[in-house]
Amino acid sequence: MRLPRAIMGDPSLRRVLGALAPHRALVVGGAVRNALLGEPVEDIDIATDARPGQVVDLARAAGLKPVPTGIEHGTVTVVADGRGFEVTTFRRDVETDGRRAVVAFSDRIEDDAARRDFTMNALYAEPSGEVLDPVGGLPDLSARRVRFVGDPDRRITEDYLRILRFFRFHARYGRPGAADAEAVAACARHAQGLSRISRERIGAEMRKLLSADDPVEAVRLMETTGVLAQVLPGGRADGLAALCAVAPEGGAGPGRCPGPRDISTKKKDWELRLAALGAEDTAGALRLSRAEARVQEELRSGLPLGEAAYRLGAGRAGQLALLRASRGEALRSDWREQIDFAAKQVLPISAADLSHRLSGPALGRGLKAAEAAWIEGDFLMPAPALVDIAVLAGDAP
């Protein structure tokens, strides 16, 4: 089996492989996996028996730029034609503690493959394109089966984050209903080990997992194994399943789990799906940024859809509509039009219209009352009526 010529014929890749030619240099991991699946190949990583110092010297000799991005772990990024290729020396684990590993360099591809997480990620390709499969990854890839390399318990205890990676890869590459039973059981046995992993790393994995086309099965497996409760206390897979059963129009319907693409917003799917899980403290559990935490607060808003669109924008109000429909709330048949209309509205009066009658706290009180009445009236109340309301509210004791 060979990788497509479109991958291996990449001129920049050929320059890097050519520079390393005195040594063995193989394309490895995700690039091989995705190429064989006919899916887009983004980053291309290279594994070699050359030591990091040799990689640096060979790259420079070939007119390429070596950047020691992780040289202590054996990785040098070689830049060719403005593109970076991570080149990592074959390694074997010497010691692990569940979070990080002490490694030693090796000359054997078998050592390098044995320390990788899943068999479908332990595929290599010669410069000719010939695929090498040291641990039986090709049958697993063909079956869309995410399987740990070797003993699942050992792989997990080397780095407990691999538990979440298993569920993420199953959501992305796995065949529905065919999760590897040994892997699932091992994840259940070691779920509490995730307490040793930083919440930043857990958050990064959860963002990716919830961005899969349909993450429901993976999240259900996380719930049954105790993993979901470990990383997102209070989270329920049923909430996500209900969201993914809601058609964009607000009714139930089959198909891809809906995300923001269905409601005309460029926000990522994971934010909406995370909110659907209903966890107790998503911001703390996943170390969300302030902006991300604010999104989750907005998605818990109890505002009417029209007011939400006015205050938060059409995209966020559309997400709220999907969430509410997934929780059984009946939406107006014209909810999209309602949101689009409300998001474009601007309060037709300002402080200048009231300054001849009101000032200080009274002015603020009057504007707030006028705005509330305007929103309640579906943004249709004319300016003179709003001025009257504002003055009455401002003059009130």
C-alpha positions as CSV (number, residue, x, y, z in Angstrom):
1,M,0.0,0.0,0.0
2,R,1.3,3.5,-0.9
3,L,0.3,7.0,0.0
4,P,-1.1,9.1,-2.9
5,R,1.4,10.9,-5.1
6,A,-0.3,14.2,-4.2
7,I,1.1,13.8,-0.7
8,M,4.5,12.3,-1.2
9,G,5.2,14.4,-4.3
10,D,4.9,17.6,-2.2
11,P,8.0,19.7,-3.2
12,S,8.6,21.1,0.3
13,L,8.3,17.6,1.8
14,R,10.7,16.2,-0.8
15,R,13.2,18.9,0.2
16,V,13.1,17.9,3.8
17,L,13.2,14.1,3.2
18,G,16.1,14.7,0.7
19,A,18.0,16.7,3.3
20,L,17.7,13.7,5.7
21,A,18.5,11.1,3.1
22,P,21.7,9.8,4.7
23,H,19.4,8.6,7.5
24,R,16.0,6.9,7.5
25,A,13.2,9.5,7.3
26,L,9.5,8.5,7.3
27,V,6.2,10.4,7.2
28,V,4.3,9.4,10.3
29,G,1.0,9.7,12.2
30,G,-1.9,11.8,11.2
31,A,-0.7,12.6,7.7
32,V,-0.5,8.9,6.8
33,R,-3.8,8.1,8.5
34,N,-5.7,10.9,6.8
35,A,-4.2,10.3,3.4
36,L,-5.2,6.7,3.5
37,L,-8.8,7.7,4.5
38,G,-8.9,10.2,1.7
39,E,-9.3,13.1,4.2
40,P,-7.5,16.4,4.2
41,V,-3.9,16.3,5.3
42,E,-2.8,19.4,7.2
43,D,0.5,19.1,9.1
44,I,3.1,16.5,8.0
45,D,5.3,15.0,10.6
46,I,8.5,13.1,10.0
47,A,10.2,10.4,12.2
48,T,13.9,9.6,11.7
49,D,16.8,7.7,13.1
50,A,18.9,10.8,12.9
51,R,19.6,12.5,16.2
52,P,18.4,16.1,16.8
53,G,21.8,17.6,16.3
54,Q,22.2,15.7,13.0
55,V,18.8,16.9,11.8
56,V,19.9,20.5,12.5
57,D,23.2,20.1,10.6
58,L,21.6,18.3,7.7
59,A,18.8,20.9,7.4
60,R,21.3,23.8,7.4
61,A,23.5,22.0,4.8
62,A,20.5,21.7,2.5
63,G,19.6,25.4,2.8
64,L,16.7,24.8,5.1
65,K,15.9,26.4,8.4
66,P,16.0,24.2,11.5
67,V,14.1,25.5,14.6
68,P,14.7,23.6,17.9
69,T,11.0,23.6,19.0
70,G,11.4,20.6,21.2
71,I,14.9,19.5,20.8
72,E,15.2,18.1,24.3
73,H,12.4,15.6,23.4
74,G,13.9,14.9,19.9
75,T,11.9,17.4,17.8
76,V,13.3,19.9,15.4
77,T,11.0,21.9,13.1
78,V,12.5,22.1,9.7
79,V,11.2,25.0,7.6
80,A,11.1,24.5,3.8
81,D,9.5,27.1,1.5
82,G,7.9,28.8,4.5
83,R,6.3,25.6,5.8
84,G,7.3,23.8,9.0
85,F,7.7,20.0,9.2
86,E,8.2,18.5,12.7
87,V,11.1,16.1,12.5
88,T,11.4,13.8,15.6
89,T,14.0,11.2,16.3
90,F,12.7,7.6,16.9
91,R,12.1,7.3,20.7
92,R,11.4,4.8,23.3
93,D,9.9,5.5,26.8
94,V,12.2,5.1,29.7
95,E,9.9,6.3,32.5
96,T,6.4,7.7,32.6
97,D,4.3,9.2,35.4
98,G,0.9,9.6,33.8
99,R,1.5,13.1,32.6
100,R,4.9,13.1,30.8
101,A,7.5,10.7,29.8
102,V,11.3,10.4,30.0
103,V,12.4,9.2,26.6
104,A,15.6,7.8,25.0
105,F,16.4,8.0,21.3
106,S,16.3,4.8,19.3
107,D,17.3,3.5,15.9
108,R,14.3,1.3,15.5
109,I,10.9,2.1,14.1
110,E,9.4,-0.7,16.3
111,D,10.4,1.3,19.4
112,D,8.9,4.4,18.1
113,A,5.6,2.8,17.1
114,A,5.3,1.0,20.5
115,R,5.1,4.2,22.4
116,R,2.4,5.8,20.3
117,D,-1.2,6.0,21.5
118,F,-3.4,4.3,18.8
119,T,-2.6,1.9,16.1
120,M,-4.0,4.2,13.4
121,N,-1.5,6.8,14.5
122,A,1.4,4.4,14.3
123,L,1.5,4.2,10.5
124,Y,4.6,5.3,8.6
125,A,5.4,6.0,5.0
126,E,8.7,5.7,3.2
127,P,9.8,8.5,0.8
128,S,8.6,6.1,-2.0
129,G,5.1,6.3,-0.4
130,E,5.2,2.6,0.8
131,V,3.2,2.3,4.0
132,L,4.8,0.6,7.0
133,D,2.5,-0.9,9.7
134,P,4.6,-2.1,12.7
135,V,1.6,-2.6,15.1
136,G,-1.4,-3.6,13.0
137,G,-2.9,-0.2,12.3
138,L,-4.0,-0.8,8.8
139,P,-6.8,-3.3,9.7
140,D,-8.0,-1.0,12.4
141,L,-8.0,2.0,10.1
142,S,-10.0,0.0,7.5
143,A,-12.5,-1.0,10.2
144,R,-12.6,2.6,11.6
145,R,-11.6,1.1,15.0
146,V,-9.7,3.2,17.5
147,R,-7.4,0.7,19.3
148,F,-4.6,1.4,21.8
149,V,-1.1,0.2,20.8
150,G,-0.4,-2.8,22.9
151,D,-1.8,-3.0,26.4
152,P,-4.5,-0.3,26.9
153,D,-3.9,0.0,30.6
154,R,-0.2,0.7,30.1
155,R,-0.8,3.2,27.3
156,I,-3.3,5.1,29.5
157,T,-1.1,5.1,32.7
158,E,1.7,6.6,30.6
159,D,-0.4,9.6,30.0
160,Y,-4.0,9.8,31.3
161,L,-4.9,12.4,28.7
162,R,-5.1,9.5,26.3
163,I,-8.5,8.6,27.8
164,L,-9.9,11.8,26.3
165,R,-7.9,11.3,23.1
166,F,-9.6,7.9,22.7
167,F,-13.1,9.3,22.9
168,R,-12.1,12.2,20.6
169,F,-10.6,9.9,18.0
170,H,-13.6,7.6,18.2
171,A,-15.9,10.6,17.6
172,R,-13.8,11.7,14.7
173,Y,-12.7,8.4,13.1
174,G,-14.5,5.6,14.8
175,R,-17.4,3.5,13.3
176,P,-20.6,4.1,15.2
177,G,-21.5,1.3,17.5
178,A,-18.1,-0.3,17.2
179,A,-15.9,1.2,19.9
180,D,-13.1,-1.1,21.0
181,A,-14.4,-2.9,24.1
182,E,-10.9,-3.3,25.7
183,A,-10.2,0.4,25.2
184,V,-13.5,1.5,26.7
185,A,-13.0,-0.8,29.7
186,A,-9.5,0.5,30.3
187,C,-10.8,4.1,30.2
188,A,-13.4,3.3,32.8
189,R,-10.7,1.7,35.1
190,H,-8.5,4.7,34.9
191,A,-11.0,7.6,34.7
192,Q,-9.8,9.0,38.0
193,G,-6.4,9.4,36.6
194,L,-7.6,12.4,34.7
195,S,-7.5,14.3,38.0
196,R,-3.7,14.4,37.5
197,I,-4.0,16.2,34.2
198,S,-4.2,20.0,34.0
199,R,-7.6,21.4,33.2
200,E,-6.0,23.4,30.3
201,R,-5.1,20.1,28.6
202,I,-8.5,18.6,29.3
203,G,-10.2,21.7,28.0
204,A,-8.2,21.5,24.7
205,E,-9.2,17.9,24.2
206,M,-12.9,18.6,24.9
207,R,-13.0,21.5,22.5
208,K,-11.7,19.1,19.7
209,L,-14.0,16.3,20.8
210,L,-17.1,18.5,20.8
211,S,-16.2,19.8,17.3
212,A,-16.6,16.4,15.7
213,D,-19.5,16.1,13.2
214,D,-21.4,14.0,15.7
215,P,-19.9,13.5,19.1
216,V,-23.0,12.0,20.8
217,E,-21.9,8.4,21.0
218,A,-18.4,9.3,22.3
219,V,-19.9,11.5,25.0
220,R,-22.4,8.7,26.0
221,L,-19.4,6.4,26.3
222,M,-17.7,9.0,28.5
223,E,-20.7,9.1,30.7
224,T,-21.0,5.3,31.1
225,T,-17.3,5.0,32.0
226,G,-17.4,7.8,34.5
227,V,-15.1,10.0,32.4
228,L,-17.6,12.7,31.8
229,A,-18.3,13.1,35.5
230,Q,-14.6,13.4,36.1
231,V,-13.9,16.2,33.6
232,L,-17.4,17.9,33.6
233,P,-19.2,17.4,36.9
234,G,-23.0,17.6,36.3
235,G,-22.7,17.1,32.5
236,R,-25.3,14.8,30.9
237,A,-25.0,13.2,27.5
238,D,-28.8,13.3,27.1
239,G,-28.6,17.1,26.7
240,L,-26.2,16.8,23.8
241,A,-28.2,14.0,22.2
242,A,-31.3,16.2,22.5
243,L,-29.6,19.1,20.8
244,C,-28.4,16.8,18.0
245,A,-31.9,15.5,17.4
246,V,-33.2,19.1,16.8
247,A,-33.4,20.3,13.3
248,P,-32.5,23.9,12.6
249,E,-36.2,24.8,12.3
250,G,-36.7,23.8,15.9
251,G,-38.3,20.4,15.4
252,A,-36.9,17.0,15.8
253,G,-35.1,15.4,12.9
254,P,-32.2,13.1,12.0
255,G,-28.9,14.1,10.5
256,R,-25.6,15.7,11.5
257,C,-25.5,17.2,15.0
258,P,-26.4,20.8,14.4
259,G,-24.0,23.5,15.1
260,P,-23.6,27.2,14.4
261,R,-23.3,26.5,10.6
262,D,-27.0,25.7,10.8
263,I,-27.9,29.1,12.3
264,S,-25.7,31.5,10.3
265,T,-22.9,32.2,12.7
266,K,-19.2,31.5,12.5
267,K,-18.8,30.5,16.1
268,K,-17.5,27.0,16.7
269,D,-19.8,24.0,17.3
270,W,-18.2,23.1,20.6
271,E,-19.5,26.1,22.5
272,L,-23.1,25.3,21.8
273,R,-22.6,21.6,22.5
274,L,-20.8,22.3,25.7
275,A,-23.7,24.4,26.9
276,A,-26.1,21.5,26.0
277,L,-24.3,19.2,28.4
278,G,-25.5,21.3,31.3
279,A,-22.4,20.9,33.4
280,E,-22.1,22.7,36.7
281,D,-19.0,24.9,36.1
282,T,-17.8,24.6,32.6
283,A,-15.5,27.6,32.8
284,G,-13.6,26.2,35.9
285,A,-13.7,22.6,34.8
286,L,-12.1,23.3,31.4
287,R,-10.2,26.5,32.2
288,L,-12.1,28.5,29.6
289,S,-10.9,31.9,28.7
290,R,-12.9,34.9,29.8
291,A,-14.4,35.3,26.4
292,E,-15.3,31.6,26.3
293,A,-16.8,31.7,29.8
294,R,-18.9,34.7,28.8
295,V,-20.3,32.7,25.9
296,Q,-21.4,29.9,28.3
297,E,-23.1,32.5,30.5
298,E,-24.9,34.0,27.5
299,L,-26.0,30.5,26.5
300,R,-27.6,30.1,29.9
301,S,-29.5,33.3,29.5
302,G,-33.2,33.4,30.2
303,L,-33.9,36.4,27.9
304,P,-36.7,36.2,25.4
305,L,-35.3,35.4,21.9
306,G,-36.0,38.9,20.6
307,E,-34.2,40.6,23.5
308,A,-31.4,38.1,23.3
309,A,-30.9,38.9,19.6
310,Y,-31.0,42.7,20.4
311,R,-28.5,42.4,23.3
312,L,-26.3,39.5,22.2
313,G,-26.6,39.3,18.4
314,A,-28.4,37.1,16.0
315,G,-25.8,34.3,16.2
316,R,-26.1,33.8,20.0
317,A,-29.9,34.1,19.9
318,G,-29.9,31.4,17.2
319,Q,-27.9,29.1,19.5
320,L,-30.3,29.9,22.3
321,A,-33.2,28.9,20.1
322,L,-31.7,25.5,19.3
323,L,-30.9,24.9,23.0
324,R,-34.4,25.8,24.0
325,A,-36.0,23.6,21.3
326,S,-33.8,20.7,22.5
327,R,-35.2,21.2,26.0
328,G,-38.8,21.0,24.8
329,E,-39.6,24.7,24.4
330,A,-41.9,25.5,21.5
331,L,-40.5,28.2,19.3
332,R,-42.5,30.6,17.2
333,S,-42.8,29.5,13.5
334,D,-41.1,32.7,12.5
335,W,-38.3,32.6,15.1
336,R,-35.5,33.1,12.5
337,E,-37.2,36.3,11.2
338,Q,-37.9,37.4,14.8
339,I,-34.2,37.1,15.6
340,D,-33.0,38.8,12.4
341,F,-35.3,41.7,12.9
342,A,-34.5,42.2,16.6
343,A,-30.7,42.0,16.0
344,K,-30.9,45.0,13.7
345,Q,-32.8,47.3,16.0
346,V,-31.4,50.5,17.5
347,L,-33.3,52.3,20.3
348,P,-34.9,55.3,18.6
349,I,-34.2,57.8,21.5
350,S,-31.1,58.8,23.3
351,A,-30.0,60.8,26.3
352,A,-30.1,63.9,24.1
353,D,-33.8,63.5,23.6
354,L,-34.4,63.6,27.4
355,S,-31.7,66.0,28.6
356,H,-34.2,69.0,28.7
357,R,-36.3,67.1,31.3
358,L,-34.1,64.6,33.0
359,S,-30.5,64.5,34.4
360,G,-28.3,62.3,36.5
361,P,-29.8,59.0,37.8
362,A,-33.2,60.1,36.6
363,L,-32.0,60.2,33.0
364,G,-30.5,56.7,33.3
365,R,-33.7,55.4,34.9
366,G,-35.8,56.9,32.2
367,L,-33.8,55.5,29.3
368,K,-33.8,52.0,30.9
369,A,-37.6,52.1,31.3
370,A,-38.1,53.3,27.7
371,E,-35.9,50.6,26.4
372,A,-37.7,47.9,28.4
373,A,-41.1,49.1,27.0
374,W,-39.7,49.2,23.5
375,I,-38.4,45.7,23.7
376,E,-41.6,44.4,25.2
377,G,-43.5,46.0,22.4
378,D,-41.4,44.1,19.8
379,F,-39.3,47.2,19.0
380,L,-42.3,48.9,17.3
381,M,-43.1,51.7,19.8
382,P,-42.5,55.2,18.3
383,A,-40.0,57.7,19.7
384,P,-42.5,60.2,21.1
385,A,-44.2,57.5,23.2
386,L,-40.8,56.3,24.4
387,V,-39.9,59.8,25.5
388,D,-43.1,60.0,27.5
389,I,-42.4,56.7,29.2
390,A,-38.8,57.8,30.0
391,V,-40.0,61.1,31.5
392,L,-42.6,59.4,33.7
393,A,-40.1,56.8,34.9
394,G,-37.4,59.5,35.5
395,D,-39.7,61.7,37.5
396,A,-41.0,58.9,39.6
397,P,-39.7,59.0,43.2
